[in-house]
């Protein structure tokens, strides 16, 4: 994959994670970088990278983009001819992006410690993408979420003693 394609792909993922329902534009990327990491790149420079006019990044530019997108700086180079990354490495990149999104989301919910803890728990899971997909399937299955909540609540409160990690069980917040 060429560097320009990687940057377009990262803009698409970032737009999706931000709830835009589309790729982030180059202009939005430039502004977000400046606002979020204190230093940005111009829309024109991003365009040159994507269309191949700038096939090689400076160390500083590569580090800025890597820091913003939370990817390894070595990702931001052209792949060798004939190289095709496996699905597993792409899923790991997506999982890292999801973790980043979950950690950022958790920071926004300091007034709701139960939700904050839930987001952090998913982010710290070894396969947060799979955990979110599993949660979606649980919610799509009629009455399963309620039943799981009851089982977890009962299991954590046997003999009137709360077991676990010191946090209220998720099932307690499901009743709110």
Secondary structure, 3 states (H helix, E strand, C coil): CCHHHHHHHHHHHHHHHCCCCCCCCHHHHHHHHHHHHCCCCCHHHHHHHHHCCCCCCCHHHHHHHHHHHCCCHHHCCCCCCCCCCCHHHHHHHHHHHHHHHHHHHHHHCCCCHHHHHHHHHHHHCCCHHHHHHHHHHHHHCCCHHHHHHHHHHHHHCHHHCCCCCCCCCHHHHHCC
